[in-house]
Structures are given as structure tokens and as C-alpha cells.
Amino acid sequence: MKFATFSEILEQLEQTSSSLKMIEVLSGLFVHLGPVEARAAAYLLKGKLAPDYEGTELGMAEKAVMRAIAASAAVPLCHVQAAFHRTGDLGAVAAQYAGDRRSAGLTLPQVFERLRKIACARGTGSQATKLALLADLLQHCSAREAKYTARIVLGTLRLGVAEMTFLYGLSKALTGSKKAKPILENAFNVLSDLGEVAERALRSGVEALRRVRPVVGKPVRMMLAQRVKDLAEIPKHISGLVHVEYKYDGERVQAHVPRSGDIVLYSRRQEDITHQYPDVVQALRDSFRGKQAILEGEVVAIEVATGRLKDFQTLMQRRRKHDVEAYVGKIPVKYFLFDLLHLDGQSLLQKPLAFRQETLVRCVQESERLTFAASTATKDLEEVESFFAEAIERGAEGVVIKDAQSPYEAGTRGWHWIKYKKEYRTELADTFDLVVVGGMHGRGMRGGTFGSLLVAAFNPTTNRYESFTKVGAGFTDVELARLPKLLKPYRLSAKHRLVETGVKADVWFEPALVMELTGAQLTVSPVHAVARERVKKGGLALRFPRFLRWRDDKEPEQATTTEEIYELYESPSGRRDDKPSVRRRPKYGSGA
Ligand code: AMP
């Protein structure tokens, strides 16, 4: 496929906010692509050159791109700078300077390769090399091609094509319907690489993807938990034996231990965070001589003398580039393992949890930095309740209740795992992970920053962000002062096309940053949009919201879903307008 044709597709995607239209466009694209082209297209549609976990960045700043545009059009840099000043969009500037230049007919893989070359330039003189390569590429581009090339290079191509929309489009291209989507989705959840899935599907067919296995070194998308508000709801979702584990307030880490070579630790966002935890890496190395495995658990800050668990904020001091070694001593951590996904060439994803954990215990040697998540196996709700009380007592934030017979469902938030936190129990509030989509200017004491932020839940079915509440409470002064700078890179001139809300914000943001907040009551609102289709008389909104913390470990698509909120609203303990804030005591209670 010519890059010119591909650029037309990018334009069509940019112009729509309908996920159905996106699926149509994507399926129309994939029927015309070969396997290698499909891999390139998969990355480029996300504005990337590789799967997220590789962290390949093009690494070009606005200034360098302006220089490349100036060089490609043989105009002085100050002209390009002035044009950028006027429009604020270097894509548009690149298009302007391409004028009516005809496309040189580069193909999609050719452009992809050139972009990779730009990304790979390293070391002294690499900035000049990148600039020259980009200027040369732009010289071969028509206006439309130049626009998208510039945006990809800058990392500002944000088409909002969600992974599930992408896979639906691919399924439609392959089968004419969404029939293949579950297989593609599972393959993506295991391999975490849309390019790999697209290439393999087009090369060997969908059926071959049924057999995908985790690969040591490539992160598996993590299995997630549903929530209940009352432990008495557990038997509705899991019958039989459950494993109840502490819910640690730390960082979820997936460890990849190869037979030889380097251990890699991945965060929940699939970032390589190995450098943060040299102590954990050493403990794994000592434990796993000659074995090959993928393990999961939570890294938690601890007090060495007492073994007491510390909170997430303490652990976050380990998130640093410099002084890592010093902080290994200052903030000691422990890795609490709770799952085993792969061992010595065998995938364990389909094995029951009970088997995976038995195998885990057999193959890991505990040490000062490495142990197993505290857990108990039971069928008795009262035992679950007392284990929860113990967990809270020991500094955990709650429990995760897991179906002993369940497989590891990569990338899925299902009812095989259920979380129950102390906030639910004490009924102070619920917690939600929400995406910032807008802001209200602050006045008086809050002048110069924001009075409140408009936040939204994610609806994976429609690929939209539905507004849920405006949050102004809970920020410290330092946090408040930092907001304008923190949010600046995401500022938009108008509401993002994927945001649903009746609120008129002063400032709009691209859905990018996720925050955790608490709130005390669900209510129906004429302006908010969560589950509006289902509630009918309005959208669901959250009252009394308070900011808790930023969730850098979550992508916007991993925010609390509108479905989760709707289920809370409908659940017996959900608070509705017509049953206002009755403080129900949980049925089974042992004070916490
Ligand atoms: P949440 O972030 O509220 O959706 O809760 C899910 C998170 O709880 C996971 O991503 C883990 O980081 C964390 N977690 C803590 N302990 C456990 C456990 N025993 N099993 C699973 N997840 C756990």
C-alpha cells in the first residue's frame, strides 16, 4: 500500500468519533494489506513504531521537527516558527510547507522503515542524523503525508483508536464480522503486541492464533478484579473454593525470568521498570537458577524491623532514574508473589489457580526480598470476613478473592477475581480511577490553577469517555499549584471528540491522565454522562468526590468502566437517588 493511501485512512479516522465508522475504515484497510504491511500499520495507527512495551520513542522535539520542515522546504527556520506560533500544530505546518507537492509514491513499509531509522539513530551526532533523515522523508511527502509524518515523529498522532476497536476492525477484515474478535483479543492479551497479532492473523489465519502462548520477555496483559460492596455477594459470582489473598497497596509487577540472560520487570502499563528494583531482580536471580518463568505479584514497601507494610506513596519514592541504589536501602521492598503464568516452556494460563499457586510455591525459594502473598483457601464466608479483618490489621488495603478453579484470563476484568477494600467496608466511600478530560478555572485562592477538574469513566463498548464528576477537593496546595504544568501537554482547543458530557468546561484535555478518587454517593445528573443510555433520565454522577492520588500506572483505557459504575448503581448496596445514602451495615461484619 502507498503511504499516500494510508494517510487518507488516517485522515478518515481522525475525522470520526463513531467507533462503528472506525471499525469500517479499519476493516477496509486490513483487507488491502499483506502481513508485513499490517504490522507497520498497526503500530503507526497508534502513532508508534513498536509495541508499547519496547518503549521505542522517535525522540524528536518540536524544535528539531521545525528545522526539518524548514530544510525540506528550503525556507528560513523563523518562517516555520511563526507558522507554528499561529497554528500550534506542526502537522498543519508541515502540510502547509509541502504545499501542492506531489507524493513521491513511497510505500507504507518504506516510510515505516525510514521512521525506524530515525528512531534508531543514537549517540553523538544523532540529532543531526535524525533531522537530515526527516527532512529527506518530508521532501518525498505530499501535504497530507507530511501532516501525519510530522505528527507521528512528534508523538502527537492521537487518533483515539482503542485496541478493541482495532481488533474488531481486523476481525471484520478477516471474517466479515466480529466472529474472530475473541480469538484476536485473547492473542493480544497474551502477546501485548497489535502488530504481531495483525501480522500473524494475516499470514497464518485466525485459527492459528488460538494456540498463542506467553513468551518470556514479552509482557502478558494483566488479569484484573471486579469489585463487590458486600462480601455476601461473593457466592453469586464464585461457587466453591476461593483463595483469599491480601490486597497489597504496592505496585503490580510481572517478572520475566529467562533461562539465561536478563530478568525483566514490567509494570501494569507494561513499562520496563527493571532498573527500579535491583534488589527484587537479585532475589529472583538467586531463586531461579536455570529455570525460566513468568511470575506475578505486588512489590510493596516494608519496614524491615517489623515487616509492616507501608503504603503506595512510600513505594513511589523508588520510582526514580537517579540514586536508585541509595533508595534500595532507604525504602526497602518485598515482592509478594501470587501467580505463575509460564514455567520452563509451558504455558500455565489455562491451568486452575490452585495448580498455578502450588507450582509457584514449589519453584520459588523465599528470601528476605521475595515471598508469597498471604492467602487462605476457604468456602466459608465468615472465614473470608475474618481474613479481611486480619489483612486490614496488618496494613493491606483489603483482600482479593479468587476462584480456585479459574484460569489466568489475561487482560480481563472478570468475576474470577474480586476485590474488596476497606473503603467499601467502612462505607466511607468508593474509589474510582477516572480520566481527566476538562478543567474549570480557579478563582480567589485558587487563581492561576484549577478550581476543579472534570473527570470521566471509560466505556469500552463505544470507546468514549463519559463524564462522571467535577473534583476539586482532596488536592494538597503543592498538588494544586502543579496542576497547570502537569496538564499543559494535554490541552486542546475544544472538547475531545471521544468525550461525552453536558458540562461546559473552561479548558479541555485529551483523555490521558488517570486519577484515583473517592466519592460517597451515586446520583442521576442532567449533565454527566455515565451510562446515560441505560439510566435514561440522565447520566450517573458522583457526589462528594475527593482526589486521592494520580494513577500513573494506568492508561486511560484502564480507567473504571461505565459498566462497573452502572453495576454499582444497580447493586443492592449501590446508592441511588431514590434510596439516598442509607448507611447499610454489611451483612457479615467483624469490625475493621
Ligand atoms: P485496582 O487497582 O483497585 O483495580 O486493584 C487491582 C490491583 O490490586 C492489581 O493491579 C494489583 O496491583 C493489586 N493487588 C494487590 N494484591 C493483589 C493480589 N493478591 N492479587 C491481585 N492483585 C493484587
Residues whose N, C-alpha, C, O or C-beta is under 5 A from the ligand:
A	BS01	AMP	E245 Y246 K247 Y248 E251 R252 E298 F338 A373 V400
